[in-house]
Amino acid sequence: MALLDNKIVKEKNFRKRQEWFCHLIVLSGYLCVLINFVALVAVWKWIALPANLPYTTYYYWMRYILIPTGVLLAVVWIIDFLVKREKISLIVKEYTVILLLVFCFAFLIVVHKIALVLLASFLIPIFISTMFSQPKLTRNVFLISIGTMIACTYIILPWIPARIQDGYLWVELFSALALVSCAYVFSRILIRYSMDNLAELKVSYEMQSRLHSMMQSDRFTGLHNRSTFDEFLNSFVEESIHNGEPLSLAILDLDHFKTVNDTYGHAKGDQVLLYFSHLLKNREGEDTYAFRFGGDEFAILYKRLDTIETVLSCDNLRNEVTQNATKILGINIAFSCGVATFKANWENATAFFNAADKALYLAKQHGRNRTELAEVHS
């Protein structure tokens, strides 16, 4: 269950990261529209006006500045709206934001027909697609860019006859095609490099997770070990002090466990430990944590459970052991238990633990196979 939850969390984090990249590209689209607007105004002021082009100011502004800027802004806004929709799949969002860039560059080429240097701008969507680390996406963007470049070139042919006659157009087109093809090759290399790095990081993370889990667990029973108990106890006590929620501790000790080893052998003793650990493991949950200190001594930390609820939980465990141990193990077993609920007059986690430990000692003194409560003023 924990592995499934971790997988779900990782998938959610991956989707959030990829969607963040999509939003970042859209925001960059808004910025590019602004930069393009400023550049066009500068071209009009310092190039078009001094050149005395055969256009009125109104025509020039509408034809080359305001309408193109308005169209680009509208398209970016539509893509922004689509990317924010939760119902749209992640892959559709990724294709949408990349194709937004392809459209913007194609639109600028058609509007500004003499600026064929813009053909080379199609390498930008290819490079940006690498951030999604999907070779298929990058390949499709490359093919779409190539097709769009050729289509844009044929669309603007009637407006640039001189450049066709001199052969410049075809030189520019094939040069741009070569640049875009190189961009695709380098993009595939970048994707492979990033995927290899991610694979190495994943292996390293999994190894560290396994090592951390091994360090936290008792190797024989699979329960949390004593060092983990000390870490959790201090952390939970601080939480209890901060939020005022109850925190209870039960320390359990198997009764006459040495006699079991001496009478039935250590193999039977191991079966008893594994059986009892299995029962404790089944009781673990979001707010319940089971530990093995070593030998036949165990502990359970209950977050948000008061004394009565903790005693009831321990009694239910005792009833299960009493009813099923003989059937499963062939012998009777029992345990003594000391329970304490953290109180404000205890200064730290050590005092809390000592109170539960004293209660366990009382349970053993009073005949074993019972639960004792920590003294209120201990």
C-alpha positions in Angstrom: 0.0 0.0 0.0 2.8 2.4 0.9 4.6 1.6 -2.4 1.3 2.3 -4.3 0.9 5.6 -2.4 4.5 6.6 -3.2 4.0 5.8 -6.9 0.8 8.0 -6.9 2.6 10.8 -5.3 5.5 10.6 -7.7 3.1 10.6 -10.7 1.3 13.7 -9.3 4.6 15.5 -8.8 5.7 14.6 -12.4 2.5 15.9 -13.8 2.8 19.1 -11.8 6.3 19.6 -13.0 5.4 19.1 -16.6 2.4 21.3 -16.3 4.6 24.0 -14.8 6.9 23.7 -17.9 3.8 24.2 -20.0 2.8 27.3 -18.1 6.3 28.6 -18.3 6.3 28.3 -22.1 3.0 30.1 -22.3 4.3 32.9 -20.1 7.3 33.1 -22.4 4.8 33.4 -25.3 3.3 36.6 -23.7 6.9 37.9 -23.2 7.7 37.2 -26.9 4.6 39.0 -28.1 5.7 42.1 -26.1 9.3 41.9 -27.4 8.0 41.5 -30.9 5.7 44.6 -30.5 8.6 46.7 -29.2 10.9 45.5 -32.0 8.2 46.3 -34.7 7.7 49.8 -33.3 11.5 50.3 -33.3 11.7 49.1 -36.9 8.9 51.6 -37.9 10.5 54.5 -36.1 14.2 54.0 -37.2 13.9 52.1 -40.5 10.5 52.3 -42.1 9.9 56.1 -41.6 13.4 57.2 -42.9 13.0 54.9 -45.9 9.8 56.7 -47.0 7.9 53.5 -47.8 4.8 53.8 -49.9 2.5 53.1 -46.9 0.5 55.5 -44.7 1.3 55.4 -41.0 -2.2 54.0 -40.3 -1.8 51.2 -42.9 1.7 50.3 -41.7 0.7 50.2 -38.0 -2.5 48.1 -38.7 -0.8 45.8 -41.2 2.5 45.1 -39.6 2.1 46.0 -35.9 -1.3 46.1 -34.3 -3.1 43.3 -36.1 -0.2 40.8 -35.9 0.3 41.6 -32.2 -3.4 41.2 -31.6 -3.6 37.8 -33.4 -0.5 36.5 -31.5 -1.9 37.7 -28.2 -5.2 36.1 -28.8 -3.6 32.8 -29.7 -1.3 32.8 -26.7 -4.4 33.6 -24.5 -6.3 30.6 -25.9 -3.4 28.3 -25.3 -3.0 29.6 -21.8 -6.7 28.9 -21.2 -6.4 25.3 -22.5 -3.2 24.6 -20.5 -5.0 25.6 -17.3 -7.9 23.2 -17.9 -7.6 20.1 -15.6 -9.6 17.9 -18.0 -7.1 18.2 -20.8 -4.4 15.4 -20.8 -0.8 16.3 -20.2 0.4 15.1 -23.6 -2.1 17.3 -25.3 -0.9 20.3 -23.3 2.7 19.6 -24.2 1.9 19.4 -27.9 -0.3 22.5 -27.7 2.4 24.8 -26.1 5.1 23.6 -28.6 2.8 24.0 -31.6 2.0 27.5 -30.3 5.7 28.4 -30.9 5.5 26.9 -34.4 2.4 28.9 -35.2 3.9 32.2 -33.9 7.0 31.9 -36.1 5.0 30.8 -39.2 2.7 33.7 -38.7 5.5 36.2 -38.4 7.1 34.8 -41.6 3.9 35.2 -43.5 3.3 38.8 -42.2 6.9 40.0 -42.7 7.7 38.3 -46.0 11.1 39.8 -46.6 12.5 38.7 -43.2 13.3 35.2 -44.3 15.9 34.9 -41.6 12.8 34.0 -39.5 12.9 30.5 -41.1 15.7 29.6 -38.8 13.5 30.4 -35.8 11.8 27.0 -36.2 14.8 25.4 -34.4 13.5 27.0 -31.2 10.4 24.8 -30.7 12.6 21.7 -31.4 15.1 22.7 -28.6 12.3 23.6 -26.2 10.6 20.3 -26.7 13.6 18.6 -25.1 12.5 19.8 -21.7 9.7 17.2 -21.8 12.3 14.4 -22.5 10.0 12.7 -25.0 11.8 11.6 -28.2 8.5 11.1 -30.1 7.4 14.6 -29.2 10.6 16.1 -30.4 10.5 14.1 -33.7 7.0 15.1 -34.4 7.8 18.8 -33.7 10.8 18.5 -36.1 8.6 17.1 -38.9 5.9 19.7 -38.3 8.5 22.5 -38.4 10.0 21.2 -41.6 6.5 21.1 -43.3 5.6 24.5 -42.0 8.8 26.1 -43.2 8.3 24.8 -46.7 4.6 25.8 -46.6 5.4 29.3 -45.5 8.0 29.7 -48.2 5.5 28.8 -50.9 2.9 31.1 -49.4 5.1 34.1 -49.7 6.5 33.3 -53.2 4.2 35.8 -55.1 5.5 38.7 -52.9 9.2 38.2 -53.4 9.8 37.5 -57.2 13.2 39.3 -57.1 14.6 36.9 -54.5 13.4 33.9 -56.4 15.0 35.1 -59.6 18.3 35.7 -57.8 18.1 32.3 -56.1 18.4 33.8 -52.6 15.1 32.3 -51.4 16.2 28.7 -52.0 19.6 29.3 -50.4 17.8 30.7 -47.3 15.3 27.9 -47.3 17.9 25.1 -47.5 20.1 26.8 -45.0 17.2 27.0 -42.6 16.3 23.4 -43.2 19.9 22.4 -42.4 19.9 24.4 -39.2 16.6 22.8 -38.1 17.9 19.4 -38.9 21.0 20.0 -36.8 18.8 21.3 -34.0 16.9 18.0 -34.1 20.0 15.9 -33.9 21.4 17.9 -31.0 17.9 17.8 -29.3 17.9 14.0 -29.5 21.4 13.9 -27.9 20.2 16.2 -25.1 17.1 14.0 -24.5 19.3 10.9 -24.3 21.7 12.6 -22.0 19.0 13.8 -19.6 17.2 10.4 -19.7 20.5 8.6 -18.8 21.1 11.1 -15.9 17.5 10.6 -14.7 18.0 6.8 -14.8 21.2 7.1 -12.7 19.5 9.4 -10.2 16.6 7.0 -9.9 18.9 4.1 -9.2 20.8 6.2 -6.6 17.6 7.3 -5.0 16.2 3.8 -4.8 19.4 2.5 -3.2 19.4 5.3 -0.7 15.7 4.6 0.1 16.5 0.9 0.6 19.5 1.7 2.8 17.4 4.2 4.9 14.6 1.6 5.2 17.1 -1.0 6.3 18.5 1.4 8.9 15.1 2.1 10.3 13.9 -1.5 10.5 14.6 -4.5 12.7 16.1 -7.0 10.2 14.4 -10.0 11.8 10.9 -8.9 12.3 10.5 -6.0 9.9 9.2 -3.6 12.6 10.8 -0.2 13.2 14.0 -0.6 15.4 15.0 1.2 18.6 16.9 4.0 16.9 13.8 4.8 14.8 11.7 4.7 18.0 13.9 7.3 19.6 13.7 9.5 16.6 9.9 9.2 16.3 9.3 9.6 20.0 11.1 12.9 20.2 9.4 14.2 17.1 5.9 13.1 18.2 6.3 14.6 21.7 7.2 18.0 20.1 4.1 17.7 17.9 1.9 16.9 20.9 3.2 19.9 22.8 2.7 22.1 19.8 -0.8 21.0 18.7 -2.2 19.7 22.1 -3.3 16.4 20.6 -2.9 13.2 22.8 0.1 10.9 22.3 0.2 7.5 24.0 2.9 4.9 24.4 2.6 1.2 25.1 5.7 -0.9 26.0 5.1 -4.6 25.7 7.1 -7.5 26.9 6.4 -11.2 26.2 5.9 -13.1 29.4 8.3 -16.0 30.2 9.9 -15.8 26.8 13.2 -17.3 28.1 11.2 -20.3 29.3 9.8 -20.7 25.7 13.4 -20.8 24.4 14.6 -23.2 27.1 11.6 -25.5 26.8 10.8 -25.6 23.1 14.1 -24.3 21.5 15.2 -21.1 19.9 13.4 -22.0 16.6 10.1 -21.9 18.5 11.1 -18.7 20.2 11.7 -17.2 16.7 8.3 -18.3 15.6 6.8 -16.5 18.6 8.6 -13.3 17.9 7.6 -13.4 14.2 4.0 -14.1 15.1 3.7 -11.4 17.6 5.5 -8.9 15.3 3.0 -9.8 12.6 0.2 -8.9 14.9 1.8 -5.6 15.7 2.5 -4.9 12.0 -1.1 -5.4 11.2 -2.1 -2.7 13.7 0.1 -0.1 12.1 -1.7 2.8 10.4 -1.5 6.5 9.7 -1.2 7.3 13.4 0.0 3.9 14.9 3.7 2.8 14.8 5.1 -0.5 16.1 8.7 -1.1 17.2 11.0 -3.8 18.4 13.6 -2.8 20.9 15.3 -6.2 20.9 14.7 -9.6 22.3 11.1 -9.9 23.5 10.5 -6.2 24.1 8.3 -4.1 21.8 6.5 -0.7 21.8 3.6 1.0 20.1 3.2 4.7 19.6 -0.4 6.0 19.2 -0.8 9.5 17.9 -4.2 11.1 18.7 -5.2 8.3 21.1 -5.9 8.9 24.8 -5.2 6.5 27.6 -8.6 4.7 27.5 -8.4 4.1 23.7 -4.8 2.9 24.1 -5.7 0.4 26.8 -8.6 -0.8 24.7 -6.2 -1.4 21.8 -3.8 -3.3 24.0 -6.6 -5.4 25.4 -7.8 -6.3 21.9 -4.3 -7.4 21.1 -4.2 -9.5 24.2 -7.5 -11.2 23.4 -6.2 -12.0 19.9 -3.0 -13.6 21.3 -5.0 -15.6 23.8 -7.5 -16.9 21.3 -5.1 -17.7 18.4 -1.6 -18.3 19.7 -2.2 -21.9 20.7 -3.8 -22.8 17.3 -1.0 -21.2 15.3 2.1 -21.8 17.5 1.0 -24.8 19.5 1.8 -23.1 22.8 0.3 -20.4 25.0 1.9 -17.0 25.1 1.1 -13.8 26.9 2.5 -10.3 27.3 2.7 -7.6 29.9 2.1 -4.0 29.0 2.8 -0.5 30.4 0.8 2.4 29.0 1.5 6.2 29.3 -0.2 9.2 27.7 2.0 12.3 27.4 1.3 14.9 30.0 2.4 18.6 30.3 4.3 18.0 33.5 6.7 15.7 31.8 9.6 17.8 30.6 10.7 15.7 27.6 10.4 12.4 25.8 12.7 10.6 28.2 10.3 11.3 31.1 7.4 10.0 28.9 9.3 6.8 28.1 10.3 6.2 31.7 6.7 6.5 32.8 5.5 3.8 30.4 8.5 1.6 31.4 7.7 1.9 35.1 4.1 0.9 34.2 5.4 -2.2 32.4 7.5 -3.1 35.5 4.3 -2.8 37.6 2.5 -5.1 35.2 5.2 -7.7 35.7 5.2 -7.3 39.5 1.4 -7.7 39.7 1.3 -11.1 38.0 2.1 -10.5 34.3 -0.4 -10.8 31.4 -1.9 -7.5 32.2 -1.8 -3.8 31.3 -0.8 -1.1 33.9 -1.2 2.6 33.5 1.6 5.1 34.3 1.1 7.1 37.5 -0.3 10.5 36.8 2.4 12.3 38.8 5.3 10.0 37.7 
